[in-house]
Amino acid sequence: MRGGARLTLKSRFTLVAAGAVAIVALAITAVAFVAIRTDLQNQVRQEVASRAASVARQAGQFRGHIPTDWLPEHSAGFGVTYTQLVTSSGQVRAPRGDAGLLVPSAQAVAVAAGHAASFYSTARINGIRAMVLTVPLAHGLAMQVAEPLTSTDSEVASVGATLAALSAAGVLLATLLGWAVARTGLAPVTRLASVAEEVTLTGDPGRRVEVGRRDELGRLATSFNAMLGALQRSLDAQRRLVSDASHELRTPLASMRVNVDLLMENPGLPAAERQEVLSRVGDQVAELSRLVASVTDLARGEPPAAARAPLWLDKVAADALDAARRDWPKTDFIAGLDPCTAAGSAERLRIAVKNLLDNAVKFGPPEGPVEVRLTDGVLTVRDHGPGIDADDLPFVFDRFYRAPSSRSEPGSGLGLAVVREIAHGHGGTITAEPAPDGGTVMRLTLPACAKPATDDRVPDVTRS
Protein backbone atom coordinates (compact mmCIF):
# COMPACT_ATOMS: atom_id res chain seq x y z
CA MET A 1 0.00 0.00 0.00
CA ARG A 2 1.04 3.59 -0.52
CA GLY A 3 0.67 6.84 1.40
CA GLY A 4 -2.61 7.09 3.28
CA ALA A 5 -3.64 3.56 2.24
CA ARG A 6 -1.04 2.10 4.62
CA LEU A 7 -2.72 0.45 7.61
CA THR A 8 -1.81 1.72 11.05
CA LEU A 9 -0.70 -0.60 13.82
CA LYS A 10 -4.05 -0.05 15.56
CA SER A 11 -5.96 -1.02 12.39
CA ARG A 12 -3.83 -4.12 11.88
CA PHE A 13 -4.34 -5.15 15.51
CA THR A 14 -8.11 -4.65 15.15
CA LEU A 15 -8.23 -6.63 11.90
CA VAL A 16 -6.20 -9.48 13.39
CA ALA A 17 -8.49 -9.65 16.44
CA ALA A 18 -11.63 -9.53 14.27
CA GLY A 19 -10.21 -12.12 11.88
CA ALA A 20 -9.31 -14.50 14.71
CA VAL A 21 -12.77 -14.20 16.26
CA ALA A 22 -14.39 -14.59 12.83
CA ILE A 23 -12.50 -17.83 12.21
CA VAL A 24 -13.47 -19.20 15.62
CA ALA A 25 -17.08 -18.05 15.23
CA LEU A 26 -17.38 -19.60 11.78
CA ALA A 27 -15.90 -22.87 13.02
CA ILE A 28 -18.30 -22.98 15.99
CA THR A 29 -21.24 -22.04 13.75
CA ALA A 30 -20.39 -24.73 11.23
CA VAL A 31 -20.09 -27.41 13.91
CA ALA A 32 -23.33 -26.32 15.58
CA PHE A 33 -25.17 -26.18 12.26
CA VAL A 34 -24.04 -29.67 11.25
CA ALA A 35 -24.91 -31.05 14.69
CA ILE A 36 -28.41 -29.54 14.70
CA ARG A 37 -29.10 -30.62 11.11
CA THR A 38 -27.94 -34.16 11.88
CA ASP A 39 -30.12 -34.30 14.99
CA LEU A 40 -33.22 -33.16 13.09
CA GLN A 41 -32.55 -35.64 10.30
CA ASN A 42 -32.10 -38.40 12.86
CA GLN A 43 -35.51 -37.56 14.27
CA VAL A 44 -37.03 -37.96 10.78
CA ARG A 45 -35.18 -41.23 10.36
CA GLN A 46 -36.62 -42.49 13.65
CA GLU A 47 -40.13 -41.57 12.49
CA VAL A 48 -39.59 -43.32 9.14
CA ALA A 49 -38.13 -46.39 10.89
CA SER A 50 -41.10 -46.48 13.28
CA ARG A 51 -43.54 -46.37 10.37
CA ALA A 52 -41.60 -49.12 8.59
CA ALA A 53 -41.74 -51.31 11.73
CA SER A 54 -45.51 -50.80 11.96
CA VAL A 55 -45.98 -51.86 8.33
CA ALA A 56 -43.75 -54.89 8.91
CA ARG A 57 -45.97 -55.95 11.82
CA GLN A 58 -49.04 -55.67 9.60
CA ALA A 59 -47.38 -57.85 6.97
CA GLY A 60 -46.38 -60.42 9.55
CA GLN A 61 -49.86 -61.92 9.50
CA PHE A 62 -49.16 -63.38 6.03
CA ARG A 63 -46.07 -65.29 7.25
CA GLY A 64 -43.97 -64.30 4.27
CA HIS A 65 -46.63 -64.89 1.57
CA ILE A 66 -47.98 -61.43 1.00
CA PRO A 67 -50.85 -61.25 -1.49
CA THR A 68 -50.22 -59.33 -4.65
CA ASP A 69 -53.14 -56.99 -4.00
CA TRP A 70 -52.14 -56.14 -0.41
CA LEU A 71 -51.17 -52.57 0.41
CA PRO A 72 -50.19 -51.08 3.78
CA GLU A 73 -52.69 -48.87 5.53
CA HIS A 74 -52.42 -45.08 4.97
CA SER A 75 -50.35 -45.63 1.84
CA ALA A 76 -52.37 -43.36 -0.43
CA GLY A 77 -50.99 -39.92 -1.40
CA PHE A 78 -48.01 -38.05 0.07
CA GLY A 79 -49.07 -35.87 2.92
CA VAL A 80 -47.40 -36.94 6.11
CA THR A 81 -46.08 -40.42 5.33
CA TYR A 82 -46.06 -42.35 2.06
CA THR A 83 -45.55 -46.15 1.75
CA GLN A 84 -45.15 -48.36 -1.31
CA LEU A 85 -43.93 -51.89 -2.12
CA VAL A 86 -41.23 -52.75 -4.68
CA THR A 87 -40.79 -56.19 -6.24
CA SER A 88 -37.54 -57.79 -7.28
CA SER A 89 -38.53 -57.15 -10.89
CA GLY A 90 -38.82 -53.40 -10.25
CA GLN A 91 -42.62 -53.23 -10.18
CA VAL A 92 -44.29 -50.80 -7.75
CA ARG A 93 -47.37 -51.68 -5.68
CA ALA A 94 -49.13 -48.47 -4.76
CA PRO A 95 -52.69 -47.12 -4.77
CA ARG A 96 -54.03 -46.34 -8.20
CA GLY A 97 -52.70 -43.00 -9.36
CA ASP A 98 -49.78 -42.97 -6.94
CA ALA A 99 -47.51 -45.51 -8.68
CA GLY A 100 -45.35 -42.80 -10.20
CA LEU A 101 -44.82 -40.74 -7.07
CA LEU A 102 -41.60 -42.54 -6.08
CA VAL A 103 -39.58 -44.30 -8.75
CA PRO A 104 -37.53 -47.13 -7.15
CA SER A 105 -33.80 -47.03 -7.69
CA ALA A 106 -31.63 -49.97 -8.67
CA GLN A 107 -30.47 -50.29 -5.07
CA ALA A 108 -34.12 -50.53 -3.92
CA VAL A 109 -34.74 -53.35 -6.42
CA ALA A 110 -31.58 -55.06 -5.09
CA VAL A 111 -33.01 -54.88 -1.54
CA ALA A 112 -36.22 -56.56 -2.80
CA ALA A 113 -34.15 -59.29 -4.43
CA GLY A 114 -32.20 -59.81 -1.22
CA HIS A 115 -28.95 -58.56 -2.70
CA ALA A 116 -28.63 -55.37 -0.60
CA ALA A 117 -29.30 -54.24 2.93
CA SER A 118 -31.69 -51.56 4.12
CA PHE A 119 -30.68 -47.98 3.42
CA TYR A 120 -31.79 -44.37 3.83
CA SER A 121 -31.92 -41.93 0.92
CA THR A 122 -33.53 -38.65 -0.09
CA ALA A 123 -35.82 -38.14 -3.03
CA ARG A 124 -38.36 -35.66 -4.37
CA ILE A 125 -41.99 -36.68 -4.25
CA ASN A 126 -44.36 -34.27 -5.94
CA GLY A 127 -41.60 -31.65 -5.76
CA ILE A 128 -41.15 -32.13 -2.00
CA ARG A 129 -37.86 -33.36 -0.59
CA ALA A 130 -38.38 -36.49 1.50
CA MET A 131 -36.44 -38.99 3.58
CA VAL A 132 -36.91 -42.54 2.20
CA LEU A 133 -36.18 -45.82 4.03
CA THR A 134 -35.97 -48.98 1.93
CA VAL A 135 -36.18 -52.29 3.87
CA PRO A 136 -36.83 -55.93 2.82
CA LEU A 137 -40.41 -57.05 3.63
CA ALA A 138 -40.63 -60.60 2.25
CA HIS A 139 -38.92 -62.79 -0.32
CA GLY A 140 -38.78 -60.78 -3.55
CA LEU A 141 -40.46 -57.80 -1.96
CA ALA A 142 -39.20 -54.57 -0.33
CA MET A 143 -40.96 -51.71 1.32
CA GLN A 144 -40.20 -47.96 0.90
CA VAL A 145 -41.43 -45.49 3.53
CA ALA A 146 -41.09 -41.75 2.83
CA GLU A 147 -41.39 -38.81 5.25
CA PRO A 148 -41.37 -35.17 4.02
CA LEU A 149 -38.42 -33.00 5.08
CA THR A 150 -40.24 -29.70 4.67
CA SER A 151 -40.43 -28.81 8.35
CA THR A 152 -36.92 -30.15 8.97
CA ASP A 153 -35.44 -28.08 6.15
CA SER A 154 -37.30 -25.05 7.43
CA GLU A 155 -35.92 -25.53 10.93
CA VAL A 156 -32.40 -26.09 9.60
CA ALA A 157 -32.60 -22.89 7.54
CA SER A 158 -33.91 -20.96 10.55
CA VAL A 159 -31.14 -22.30 12.78
CA GLY A 160 -28.53 -21.48 10.11
CA ALA A 161 -29.80 -17.92 9.79
CA THR A 162 -29.76 -17.50 13.57
CA LEU A 163 -26.23 -18.87 13.87
CA ALA A 164 -25.04 -16.63 11.00
CA ALA A 165 -26.56 -13.58 12.68
CA LEU A 166 -24.95 -14.49 15.99
CA SER A 167 -21.60 -15.00 14.25
CA ALA A 168 -21.84 -11.63 12.51
CA ALA A 169 -22.73 -9.98 15.80
CA GLY A 170 -19.80 -11.72 17.48
CA VAL A 171 -17.38 -10.58 14.79
CA LEU A 172 -18.69 -7.01 15.03
CA LEU A 173 -18.38 -7.07 18.82
CA ALA A 174 -14.88 -8.52 18.57
CA THR A 175 -13.93 -5.77 16.11
CA LEU A 176 -15.17 -3.08 18.49
CA LEU A 177 -13.45 -4.69 21.47
CA GLY A 178 -10.26 -5.19 19.46
CA TRP A 179 -10.29 -1.54 18.45
CA ALA A 180 -10.83 -0.48 22.08
CA VAL A 181 -8.05 -2.77 23.33
CA ALA A 182 -5.71 -1.62 20.56
CA ARG A 183 -6.46 2.01 21.33
CA THR A 184 -5.81 1.52 25.04
CA GLY A 185 -2.83 -0.80 24.66
CA LEU A 186 -1.10 1.23 21.96
CA ALA A 187 -1.71 4.61 23.57
CA PRO A 188 1.92 4.75 24.83
CA VAL A 189 3.15 4.04 21.30
CA THR A 190 0.94 6.86 20.00
CA ARG A 191 2.35 9.24 22.60
CA LEU A 192 5.88 8.08 21.78
CA ALA A 193 5.29 8.67 18.07
CA SER A 194 3.85 12.11 18.82
CA VAL A 195 6.89 13.08 20.89
CA ALA A 196 9.25 11.72 18.21
CA GLU A 197 7.45 13.73 15.51
CA GLU A 198 7.58 16.87 17.66
CA VAL A 199 11.30 16.41 18.34
CA THR A 200 11.91 15.86 14.63
CA LEU A 201 9.91 18.97 13.75
CA THR A 202 11.34 21.31 16.38
CA GLY A 203 14.81 19.81 16.83
CA ASP A 204 14.35 20.10 20.61
CA PRO A 205 14.92 16.79 22.48
CA GLY A 206 13.64 18.27 25.75
CA ARG A 207 10.27 16.50 25.49
CA ARG A 208 9.64 13.27 27.38
CA VAL A 209 7.15 10.41 27.10
CA GLU A 210 4.99 9.76 30.17
CA VAL A 211 5.79 6.35 31.65
CA GLY A 212 2.98 4.85 33.73
CA ARG A 213 3.41 1.13 33.23
CA ARG A 214 6.00 -1.60 33.78
CA ASP A 215 5.42 -3.81 30.73
CA GLU A 216 7.32 -3.88 27.43
CA LEU A 217 5.75 -0.61 26.29
CA GLY A 218 6.82 1.00 29.55
CA ARG A 219 10.38 -0.21 28.96
CA LEU A 220 10.22 1.17 25.43
CA ALA A 221 9.08 4.57 26.72
CA THR A 222 11.81 4.57 29.38
CA SER A 223 14.48 3.70 26.79
CA PHE A 224 13.15 6.39 24.47
CA ASN A 225 13.34 8.97 27.26
CA ALA A 226 16.90 7.87 28.02
CA MET A 227 17.78 8.24 24.33
CA LEU A 228 16.26 11.74 24.27
CA GLY A 229 18.25 12.62 27.39
CA ALA A 230 21.49 11.44 25.80
CA LEU A 231 20.64 13.36 22.62
CA GLN A 232 19.92 16.49 24.62
CA ARG A 233 23.19 16.22 26.50
CA SER A 234 25.03 15.69 23.22
CA LEU A 235 23.38 18.71 21.63
CA ASP A 236 24.08 20.84 24.71
CA ALA A 237 27.72 19.78 24.66
CA GLN A 238 27.91 20.51 20.95
CA ARG A 239 26.41 23.97 21.41
CA ARG A 240 28.79 24.72 24.27
CA LEU A 241 31.72 23.50 22.20
CA VAL A 242 30.77 25.63 19.21
CA SER A 243 30.14 28.66 21.41
CA ASP A 244 33.38 28.28 23.36
CA ALA A 245 35.42 27.48 20.27
CA SER A 246 34.11 30.52 18.41
CA HIS A 247 34.94 32.66 21.44
CA GLU A 248 38.44 31.23 21.78
CA LEU A 249 39.15 31.50 18.05
CA ARG A 250 38.12 35.14 17.93
CA THR A 251 41.10 36.44 19.93
CA PRO A 252 44.00 34.73 18.05
CA LEU A 253 42.33 35.46 14.71
CA ALA A 254 41.97 39.13 15.59
CA SER A 255 45.58 39.29 16.75
CA MET A 256 46.78 37.53 13.60
CA ARG A 257 44.79 39.93 11.43
CA VAL A 258 46.38 42.91 13.17
CA ASN A 259 49.87 41.52 12.53
CA VAL A 260 49.10 40.64 8.89
CA ASP A 261 47.61 44.10 8.31
CA LEU A 262 50.73 45.60 9.86
CA LEU A 263 52.92 43.70 7.38
CA MET A 264 50.72 44.65 4.43
CA GLU A 265 50.48 48.34 5.33
CA ASN A 266 54.22 48.69 6.02
CA PRO A 267 56.18 47.02 3.20
CA GLY A 268 59.27 48.96 4.22
CA LEU A 269 59.25 47.68 7.80
CA PRO A 270 62.78 47.10 9.13
CA ALA A 271 63.93 43.50 8.91
CA ALA A 272 64.16 43.02 12.67
CA GLU A 273 60.63 44.31 13.25
CA ARG A 274 59.30 42.32 10.29
CA GLN A 275 60.89 39.15 11.68
CA GLU A 276 59.34 39.84 15.08
CA VAL A 277 55.89 40.28 13.53
CA LEU A 278 56.34 37.12 11.44
CA SER A 279 57.40 35.25 14.55
CA ARG A 280 54.22 36.37 16.31
CA VAL A 281 52.14 35.28 13.30
CA GLY A 282 53.86 31.88 13.35
CA ASP A 283 53.09 31.47 17.05
CA GLN A 284 49.46 32.44 16.45
CA VAL A 285 49.15 29.94 13.57
CA ALA A 286 50.61 27.22 15.81
CA GLU A 287 48.16 28.18 18.58
CA LEU A 288 45.25 28.02 16.14
CA SER A 289 46.43 24.65 14.87
CA ARG A 290 46.53 23.28 18.41
CA LEU A 291 43.08 24.72 19.14
CA VAL A 292 41.56 23.25 15.98
CA ALA A 293 43.19 19.89 16.70
CA SER A 294 41.77 19.89 20.22
CA VAL A 295 38.29 20.84 19.03
CA THR A 296 38.49 18.06 16.42
CA ASP A 297 39.50 15.57 19.10
CA LEU A 298 36.51 16.59 21.22
CA ALA A 299 34.10 16.37 18.28
CA ARG A 300 35.31 12.94 17.15
CA GLY A 301 33.84 11.08 20.09
CA GLU A 302 34.99 7.66 21.19
CA PRO A 303 34.67 4.37 19.31
CA PRO A 304 31.87 2.05 20.49
CA ALA A 305 32.76 -0.82 22.78
CA ALA A 306 32.35 -3.33 19.93
CA ALA A 307 35.03 -1.48 17.91
CA ARG A 308 37.67 -1.47 20.65
CA ALA A 309 40.64 -3.79 20.31
CA PRO A 310 43.05 -5.23 22.90
CA LEU A 311 46.24 -3.20 23.26
CA TRP A 312 49.35 -2.79 25.38
CA LEU A 313 48.77 0.34 27.43
CA ASP A 314 52.45 0.60 28.36
CA LYS A 315 53.37 0.57 24.65
CA VAL A 316 50.84 3.37 23.96
CA ALA A 317 52.27 5.41 26.84
CA ALA A 318 55.83 4.81 25.57
CA ASP A 319 54.87 6.12 22.12
CA ALA A 320 53.34 9.24 23.65
CA LEU A 321 56.47 9.68 25.78
CA ASP A 322 58.71 9.52 22.69
CA ALA A 323 56.60 12.21 21.02
CA ALA A 324 56.81 14.41 24.13
CA ARG A 325 60.60 14.07 24.25
CA ARG A 326 60.79 15.21 20.64
CA ASP A 327 58.55 18.24 21.33
CA TRP A 328 60.22 19.15 24.64
CA PRO A 329 63.90 18.21 24.25
CA LYS A 330 65.02 20.25 27.28
CA THR A 331 62.61 18.56 29.70
CA ASP A 332 63.71 15.63 31.83
CA PHE A 333 61.16 12.75 31.66
CA ILE A 334 61.35 9.92 34.19
CA ALA A 335 59.24 6.90 33.20
CA GLY A 336 58.40 3.59 34.81
CA LEU A 337 55.89 1.63 32.73
CA ASP A 338 54.79 -1.82 33.89
CA PRO A 339 53.36 -4.12 31.19
CA CYS A 340 49.61 -3.68 31.07
CA THR A 341 46.81 -4.58 28.65
CA ALA A 342 43.54 -2.75 27.98
CA ALA A 343 40.76 -2.56 25.38
CA GLY A 344 40.28 0.61 23.37
CA SER A 345 41.69 2.86 20.68
CA ALA A 346 45.47 3.10 20.76
CA GLU A 347 45.43 6.39 18.82
CA ARG A 348 42.96 8.06 21.19
CA LEU A 349 44.75 6.86 24.32
CA ARG A 350 48.08 8.08 22.92
CA ILE A 351 46.51 11.54 22.47
CA ALA A 352 45.30 11.46 26.09
CA VAL A 353 48.73 10.53 27.47
CA LYS A 354 50.46 13.10 25.21
CA ASN A 355 48.13 15.85 26.44
CA LEU A 356 48.90 14.95 30.06
CA LEU A 357 52.64 15.13 29.32
CA ASP A 358 52.29 18.48 27.48
CA ASN A 359 50.29 19.89 30.38
CA ALA A 360 52.93 18.77 32.90
CA VAL A 361 55.73 20.39 30.86
CA LYS A 362 53.87 23.70 30.40
CA PHE A 363 53.06 24.12 34.08
CA GLY A 364 56.28 22.73 35.53
CA PRO A 365 59.90 23.90 35.50
CA PRO A 366 61.40 24.16 31.96
CA GLU A 367 63.83 21.30 32.62
CA GLY A 368 61.34 19.18 34.58
CA PRO A 369 61.45 16.62 35.80
CA VAL A 370 58.12 15.05 34.68
CA GLU A 371 57.47 11.67 36.26
CA VAL A 372 55.38 9.07 34.39
CA ARG A 373 54.31 5.84 36.06
CA LEU A 374 52.07 2.96 34.94
CA THR A 375 51.42 0.56 37.80
CA ASP A 376 48.48 -1.81 38.29
CA GLY A 377 46.61 -0.24 35.39
CA VAL A 378 46.88 3.35 36.71
CA LEU A 379 48.87 5.92 34.74
CA THR A 380 50.17 8.90 36.74
CA VAL A 381 51.88 12.00 35.36
CA ARG A 382 53.48 14.33 37.90
CA ASP A 383 55.04 17.73 37.41
CA HIS A 384 57.07 19.78 39.91
CA GLY A 385 55.44 23.14 39.20
CA PRO A 386 53.57 25.44 41.57
CA GLY A 387 50.53 23.14 41.60
CA ILE A 388 46.85 23.93 41.16
CA ASP A 389 44.86 25.98 43.64
CA ALA A 390 42.21 24.04 45.55
CA ASP A 391 39.51 26.34 44.13
CA ASP A 392 40.57 25.50 40.57
CA LEU A 393 40.87 21.71 40.93
CA PRO A 394 37.16 20.93 40.22
CA PHE A 395 37.31 22.85 36.92
CA VAL A 396 40.64 21.91 35.35
CA PHE A 397 39.01 19.34 33.03
CA ASP A 398 36.29 21.71 31.80
CA ARG A 399 36.51 22.92 28.23
CA PHE A 400 38.42 26.17 27.76
CA TYR A 401 38.91 26.57 31.50
CA ARG A 402 42.14 28.23 32.48
CA ALA A 403 43.03 29.11 36.03
CA PRO A 404 43.76 32.82 36.64
CA SER A 405 47.38 32.00 37.50
CA SER A 406 47.95 30.21 34.17
CA ARG A 407 46.21 32.49 31.68
CA SER A 408 49.53 33.96 30.60
CA GLU A 409 50.71 30.50 29.51
CA PRO A 410 50.14 29.33 25.91
CA GLY A 411 47.26 26.96 25.26
CA SER A 412 43.53 26.85 24.65
CA GLY A 413 42.28 25.11 27.78
CA LEU A 414 41.12 22.07 25.81
CA GLY A 415 43.94 19.59 26.40
CA LEU A 416 42.66 18.21 29.71
CA ALA A 417 39.06 18.31 28.45
CA VAL A 418 40.15 16.02 25.62
CA VAL A 419 41.78 13.70 28.17
CA ARG A 420 38.53 13.51 30.17
CA GLU A 421 36.46 12.75 27.05
CA ILE A 422 38.83 9.96 26.04
CA ALA A 423 38.93 8.51 29.56
CA HIS A 424 35.14 8.52 29.89
CA GLY A 425 34.79 7.09 26.39
CA HIS A 426 36.92 4.12 27.50
CA GLY A 427 35.01 3.69 30.77
CA GLY A 428 37.82 5.21 32.84
CA THR A 429 38.46 8.27 34.98
CA ILE A 430 40.94 11.14 35.16
CA THR A 431 41.67 13.09 38.34
CA ALA A 432 44.02 15.86 39.42
CA GLU A 433 45.45 16.21 42.92
CA PRO A 434 48.30 18.05 44.64
CA ALA A 435 51.59 16.18 44.95
CA PRO A 436 52.93 15.67 48.50
CA ASP A 437 55.95 17.95 48.09
CA GLY A 438 54.69 20.34 45.41
CA GLY A 439 53.38 20.06 41.89
CA THR A 440 50.37 18.21 40.53
CA VAL A 441 49.59 14.54 39.91
CA MET A 442 47.26 13.59 37.05
CA ARG A 443 45.86 10.08 37.48
CA LEU A 444 44.36 8.19 34.50
CA THR A 445 42.58 4.94 35.42
CA LEU A 446 41.22 2.54 32.78
CA PRO A 447 39.16 -0.62 33.39
CA ALA A 448 40.22 -4.12 32.44
CA CYS A 449 43.91 -3.33 32.89
CA ALA A 450 45.96 -6.28 34.06
CA LYS A 451 49.50 -7.46 34.01
CA PRO A 452 49.84 -10.11 31.26
CA ALA A 453 50.60 -13.70 32.21
CA THR A 454 53.68 -13.83 30.01
CA ASP A 455 55.69 -10.91 28.66
CA ASP A 456 59.35 -10.99 27.70
CA ARG A 457 59.63 -7.22 27.29
CA VAL A 458 61.64 -5.19 29.75
CA PRO A 459 59.55 -2.43 31.40
CA ASP A 460 60.48 1.05 30.13
CA VAL A 461 62.29 2.77 33.02
CA THR A 462 64.29 5.54 31.42
CA ARG A 463 65.57 9.03 32.11
CA SER A 464 66.41 11.57 29.42
BELMO-V994811 format. One record per helix or strand of 3 or more residues. SS is the DSSP state (H for helix, E for strand). FROM is the first residue (numbers start at 1). TO is the last residue. If there is no record, write none. Layout:
SS_FROM_TO ; SS_FROM_TO
This chain:
H_3_5 ; H_9_62 ; E_81_87 ; H_106_112 ; E_119_125 ; E_128_138 ; E_141_148 ; H_150_185 ; H_187_202 ; H_216_265 ; H_271_300 ; H_305_307 ; E_309_312 ; H_313_327 ; E_332_337 ; E_341_344 ; H_346_362 ; E_368_375 ; E_378_382 ; H_390_393 ; H_404_406 ; H_415_425 ; E_429_434 ; E_440_445 ; E_460_463
